[in-house]
Amino acid sequence: MNDKTLIKSRFSANFSTYNDNASVQKKTVEELTKLIPYINYGNILEIGAGTGLLTKKLDYLNAQKLFINDLCENITLNIKPQNLPYEFIIGDAEEIEFPHNLDLIVSANAIQWFDNLKTFFQKSAQALNPKGKLIFSTFITDNYKEITQTFGISLNYKTSDEILDCAKNFFDIKSSKQETITIYFETLKDLLSHIKATGANAVSTTNLTKTKFVEAKNLYEQLRNKNGLPLTYHPAYFVLEKP
Ligand SMILES: C[S@@+](CC[C@H](N)C(=O)[O-])C[C@H]1O[C@@H](n2cnc3c(N)ncnc32)[C@H](O)[C@@H]1O
């Protein structure tokens, strides 16, 4: 089970540094936006809005109302849609009740933090109107694979097939795709600062002693190539439709 209190505190504490460091998340938001049909919508729900990178894009859609969710209440300080009527729904998306009669549920880079995808898909399908869509990006199996290999720390990332197998119980699969994006750092300190600045260090590190840290640092050094120390991102994109 993910530690939601830790997730909330790490993201809340790092919203001010997120946008300057979230080059990969910005790219995935661009990709995800291309998958959202430009049609007339009734109600839209965005899950895990963070600093509002995707919210800004949704604000250009034709819709009656945009519901904006995140675990962290301080999103209300950063996100101010200009065009659409909106309402914040603060809380754990796995626990809160979703608004009903939704035409679209969207989420960028957040669902990897969920404990129970099946319940999430079921709840989303119940909240959507027939032909309503759930369109999201999330990080899958090889995300931060170098951190897993060296520090032995990882979120429980799913494979694309695992996500699709679960989704098809509730949705028609319209499309799915994945990509690998590797970015490089000169030092491990810079790399870990990057992860921290995007809030993605919300995985427990309580067992990491100084000796283990030095061991991990030496292992990571072995991964260095001419570009520097690699850090792999593995985003996947899904377009699902309620039958
Ligand atoms: C990597 S950020 C992504 C933010 C934004 N969507 C983007 O792409 O830039 C992940 C966001 O998901 C939120 N989050 C994580 N678990 C959540 C949950 N169970 N319910 C709601 N929001 C959650 C975090 O608070 C954080 O703001």
The ligand as an SDF file (V2000), in Angstrom:
LIG
                    3D

 27 29  0  0  0  0  0  0  0  0999 V2000
    3.4570   13.8840  -10.8060 C   0  0  0  0  0  0  0  0  0  0  0  0
    2.1580   14.8930  -10.1860 S   0  0  0  0  0  0  0  0  0  0  0  0
    1.2840   15.1910  -11.6910 C   0  0  0  0  0  0  0  0  0  0  0  0
    0.5840   16.5200  -11.6640 C   0  0  0  0  0  0  0  0  0  0  0  0
   -0.0100   16.9540  -13.0010 C   0  0  0  0  0  0  0  0  0  0  0  0
   -1.1320   16.1230  -13.3730 N   0  0  0  0  0  0  0  0  0  0  0  0
    1.0590   16.9290  -14.0760 C   0  0  0  0  0  0  0  0  0  0  0  0
    1.0130   16.0700  -14.9700 O   0  0  0  0  0  0  0  0  0  0  0  0
    1.9640   17.7680  -14.0270 O   0  0  0  0  0  0  0  0  0  0  0  0
    1.0940   13.7200   -9.3700 C   0  0  0  0  0  0  0  0  0  0  0  0
   -0.0640   14.3890   -8.6550 C   0  0  0  0  0  0  0  0  0  0  0  0
   -0.9900   13.3680   -8.2750 O   0  0  0  0  0  0  0  0  0  0  0  0
   -1.4710   13.6480   -6.9810 C   0  0  0  0  0  0  0  0  0  0  0  0
   -1.9460   12.3980   -6.3910 N   0  0  0  0  0  0  0  0  0  0  0  0
   -1.2120   11.3110   -6.0390 C   0  0  0  0  0  0  0  0  0  0  0  0
   -2.0100   10.3670   -5.5220 N   0  0  0  0  0  0  0  0  0  0  0  0
   -3.2710   10.8690   -5.5500 C   0  0  0  0  0  0  0  0  0  0  0  0
   -4.5410   10.3640   -5.1370 C   0  0  0  0  0  0  0  0  0  0  0  0
   -4.6570    9.1560   -4.5660 N   0  0  0  0  0  0  0  0  0  0  0  0
   -5.6330   11.1440   -5.3020 N   0  0  0  0  0  0  0  0  0  0  0  0
   -5.5250   12.3830   -5.8590 C   0  0  0  0  0  0  0  0  0  0  0  0
   -4.3460   12.9110   -6.2660 N   0  0  0  0  0  0  0  0  0  0  0  0
   -3.2350   12.1630   -6.1130 C   0  0  0  0  0  0  0  0  0  0  0  0
   -0.2740   14.2480   -6.2590 C   0  0  0  0  0  0  0  0  0  0  0  0
   -0.6560   15.0010   -5.1240 O   0  0  0  0  0  0  0  0  0  0  0  0
    0.3470   15.1010   -7.3660 C   0  0  0  0  0  0  0  0  0  0  0  0
   -0.1460   16.4090   -7.3560 O   0  0  0  0  0  0  0  0  0  0  0  0
  1  2  1  0
  2  3  1  0
  2 10  1  0
  3  4  1  0
  4  5  1  0
  5  6  1  0
  5  7  1  0
  7  8  2  0
  7  9  1  0
 10 11  1  0
 11 12  1  0
 11 26  1  0
 12 13  1  0
 13 14  1  0
 13 24  1  0
 14 15  1  0
 14 23  1  0
 15 16  2  0
 16 17  1  0
 17 18  1  0
 17 23  2  0
 18 19  1  0
 18 20  2  0
 20 21  1  0
 21 22  2  0
 22 23  1  0
 24 25  1  0
 24 26  1  0
 26 27  1  0
M  CHG  2   2   1   9  -1
M  END
$$$$
